[in-house]
Amino acid sequence: MSSITVIQQNDAVHLITDAAHYDLDGVILSIRSKICELPRSGCVFATRGSDWSMQFLEWMLSRCDSFDEIVKVLPGVMSVIDTGFLTFASDMPAKMRHYVITIAGWSESAQRVTTVMACTYPIGDPADTEGWSMNDFYGQYTPIYVPIVMTIPPVSLEGALGRTVDDTTDWVDAMDPAADGLAIFEEQRRFVSTYIDSVQYVVGGFAELTTITRDGITRSILKEYPDQVGELITPDGAMPIAEAWESELASRRANMETAEAA
C-alpha cells in the first residue's frame, strides 16, 4: 500500500497522496493521481492498496448527495464490490483485492469538514500486514473517523518536521499543509513496506495536495519525482532494497528465536 497523510484543520481537511501504481513486485505500472472527486457531494476519496475498485466506488458514491450519506452507504457499497471480486476473481492474491479508502468532505451532522477511512480486510485477517484488522475498534467495511493528523505509512512527525509535535487543535491549525505535508511525504517515501516474501519502496510518482473545505476542492502538485514506469522506486537516501530485505529477515529470525525460547 502507498501513502496518505491527513491533516484536519478547523476549516479544511488536507490530503497528501502519492501517485505510484505498481505490481506485486513493486515495479511501477503507471503514475497518476489517486484522488477521485465526487462533485455532487463535495467530497473526495482516495484508495491505498489495490486500485481495481476505484471506478466502481466512484460510480456508486457519485450518486450520494452528502458526506453523511456516503458514510451511511459505504459499508454496503464496499461489501457489494468485494462480493463481485470474490465471485469473479477469487484466485487473485490478497494484495490485489484489499484496499483502504479515505473519504473527506463537509459533514452536516458534525458541522465541519472531516475524514473517515474504511478497509476490506476481514477482522483479524493474517493477510493484513499493516494490522488494521487487529484493532478492537475495527469492523470490515466500517467507516472510522480518523485522528486530527494521520500518516500512513506511519512516520515520526517530529523527525519529519524537525520540531516538537503537539496534538492540540491550535498546533494542527498552525501547520503549513504544503511545506509540512511534503516533509512528511519525504519521510514516507523512504519507509520500507514489508510483505511476506519481499520489502518494497512504494511511495512515488508525485506528491499531491488536495484541500477540501465547505466551499470546494483545490488540488496541486507539491513535487514530482524521477520515478519511471517499468522500474522500482529507489528513493534518495533510502536503504538499498537488498539490504532492507536482509534486515527484515534478520528481524524475523530474531523474533522466531525469542518465541521459541519463551
ABEGO torsion letter per residue (X at the ends): XBBBBBBBBAABBBBBBBABBBBAAGBBABBBBABBBBAAAGBBBBBBEBAAAAAAAAAAAAABABAAAAAAAAAAAAAAAAAAAAAAAAABBAAAABBBBBBBEBBAAAGBBBBBBBBABBBGBAABAAGAAABAABBBGBBBBBBABBBOBBBBAAAAAGBBBBABAAAAAABBAAAAAAAAAAAAAABBBBBAABBBBABBGBBBBBBBBAAEBBBBBABBBABBBGBBBBBBGBBBAAAAAAAAAAAAAAAAAAAAAX
